[in-house]
Amino acid sequence: MVAAFFFYYNYKFSTYKFVDFNKITLYTKSDIFEPKKDTYYLLIFSSKISDLNSLIKKIPKDEPILAIDIFQQRKQYPKITYTTAGINTIINLNIYEDPVVAKIKRYHKNFINKIVQF
């Protein structure tokens, strides 16, 4: 019984990914991003392939949106924190498809998320 609980716990816990903003660097138009809220919708996309306006229509408006542009364009959108990231950051986030939306929530010092594909 204990072994079954252990394997189930490991399986459920492995569905979550951790985002440690102390280890990754996101760049805004003029500064380095530091999270100020406890929850965000994390949108990872490429502005060369996807249209941001059509993507944000699919995201609920109950939390702020943190958009990471893989194509590295630094733009400003109202009510969206628009950031860019280097390829090493994207690789560390284990992103294999584009676009990706994840709701991230702060637990202790780090953020944890569950990735949801469009």
N, C-alpha and C positions, 0 to 999 in steps of 0.2 A: 504494500500500500504506500509506503514511504517512497519507494522507487518510482511508482506511478505519479505521485504528486511532484517529485523532483523533475521528471521528464516533461510533465505538462507545464510546470513553471518555466523551465528552460525554453520550451517551445513558444509559449506566450511572450516571454521576455525577448526572444530573438526577433519578434516582429517589430520591435521598436528600435529606432536609431537614435543616437545621441548627437546633439549639435553643441559643441563647446566653443563659445565665442571667444574664449581665451586662446584657442588653438587655430582658429580660422580668421582670416581677415577679409572683410567686405568693405568695398570702397563706395562711398556716395559721390556726388558730383564734386564736393570740395573737402571731404573729411573721411575718416574711418568710422564705420557703423559700430555703435554700441547700443545694445538693446535697453530700452527704457520701460517697456511694457512686459507683462508676464506671459502673454500669449500673442502669437502672430500666425497668420497664414503665410507660409513660405512658398513662394512661386519661383521655380527655377525654369528658365526658358531661354531661347535664343531669339533675339530681335531680328535676326536675318531670316529666320524660318517662320516664327509665330508673330501674331499681332497681339500686343499687350491688351488693347481695349477689348477684344473678343474674349481673351482669357479671363480677365477680371470680372466679366459678367457672370461667369460660372462659379465664382467664389462668393460665399456668404459675406455679408457686410458687417457681421457682428464683431469682428476682430480686425486690427490693422493688418495690412498686407506688406510683406517684405519681399520684393521682387529681386531676383538675382539674374542678371543678363549675362549669359555665357559669351555672347558676341562682343562684350566689353564696351558697349555704348553707354555713356553716362548722360542720362536724360533726367528730366524732372516731370513727374506726374502728380496731379493734386491727390492728396490723401493716400499716396503710396510711397513707401520708402524704396526708392529705386537704387539698386547697388550693382556692382560688378564684382567678379571674383576671378582669381587665377585658376588655371586648370588643376593645379594641385589641390586647391580647396574643393573643387567639384569632385575630383577623384576621392578625396577623403570623405565626402558626403555619400559615396556609393550610389551615384545617380547614373542609371543606365539608359534612360529614355528621356525624351524632351517633348513636351513640357511636363513638369511634375508639380503637384501641390501637396503640401503637408501642413497640418496644423501642429505647431510646436508650442509647448507649454513649459514654463520654468519649474523645475524641481530642484530645490536647493540652489546651487550656483549654476548648474547646467540646464540646457533645454533638452527636452525629449520629444520625439515626433513619431508619428506613424504616417508613412508615405501613402498617398492616395493618388492613383493615376487618373488622368482625364479620360 
